[in-house]
Amino acid sequence: MENITRILFDLLIMFAAAKIMGEIFERIKQPTVIGEILAGMLLGPYIFGLIHPLQVETFHVYQVLAEIGVIILLFTIGLHIRVDDILRVGRTSSIVGVLGIILPFFFGYLYTLTMEHTTVEAMFIGAAMVATSVGITARVFADLGILDSRVAKVILGAAVIDDILGLLVLAVVTGVGKGAISYVKITLITLEAVGFIFFLIIIGKRLIYRVAPTLNFFKSKNAPFALALLLCLGLSAVASYIDLAAIIGAFMAGMVLAELNAQFRFSAKFESLYDFLVPFFFVVMGTQVDLSVFTKFNLIGAALILTLFAILGKLIGCGLGAFNLGFKEASVVGVGMVPRGEVGMIIASIGLGMGIISTDLYSIVIFMVIATTLLTPPVLAKMISKKFVKKKEAEKVEELPVDL
């Protein structure tokens, strides 16, 4: 009973703080997501200490809620992106995803070697550099109302590819850290991930049209909403089971259902769920930000340089991959792929837990993750002027270059 009371009280504080900080940032014309992350930092162990990651029994509940929040976020994003839209920017997204992995990895790898660390340590830092937290960028695009733009579709498509390649990099690096690489495991991960995505893209679209007429036969209230939520959670679970990020399954579920979005008004029906759950993801992310990193002055220089390489790796790699869109949109794609978010933290924590990277290197990576996560939304919002937004909102899918 005591834990339930504590959890309810904490959820009240987290939600209230997220909405208050979000409102403040909205009024000063800054992305709401930054306010929500800062709300988590304020509530976290380094300022007010109201929400503490080390409180395992209760914090685990918040992490689950946060995971559901980001699943709903990516599912809702997917509802605005049709399969055909992603296919039309397929080649561009693929190039963005590949270059967005290669350059950051080698930047992090080579810089860590120059700091006189081992090859295995350098590989783990490189792996942490390749991650992209698409939830941050997707939220900014959603707030700006440009999810239907070409640049948003390129970034979301690249994020799927980025996740698959990043997963393979992590599998290789973890294998090296343990002293043995399982090529069988790497092959299985690749086949499962590619098969899962292609099945949903090719078969899922056809199946959904056959299922749609049956939704009108259900007598239950909001049956289409319930079935959409089942598909969202189901594909998220499948994606997680095959070692893909759960959010990829959620995004794919939304993308498949995008064909029926207008007919069944899924976006409107999920709006309240979105408003309630999504802020928890960013607040919980904020509570895990280790502010003590900023007090270790001997690490600040190395952390700043690694952060610079992290930004340049995505900006140059992803920007070059999207250069056929024009300089302005390529720049937006590059910046949009910069935030590392919780993905970078997870990779760094794996390396620390295995005893492969030192606490100093872990702190440097956390600094990089914090900086790229906090810097991206305001820069992205600044880059996307009102004129750019209007132009993208008016852009029709039929006008997109087919570059499969």
PyMOL commands that set and color helices and strands:
alter all, ss='L'
color gray80, all
select helices_A, chain A and resi 2-27+32-43+56-78+83-88+90-114+119-130+134-144+150-178+183-217+223-241+246-264+266-287+291-295+297-321+323-325+327-336+341-353+359-383+386-394+397-399
alter helices_A, ss='H'
color red, helices_A
deselect
rebuild
show_as cartoon
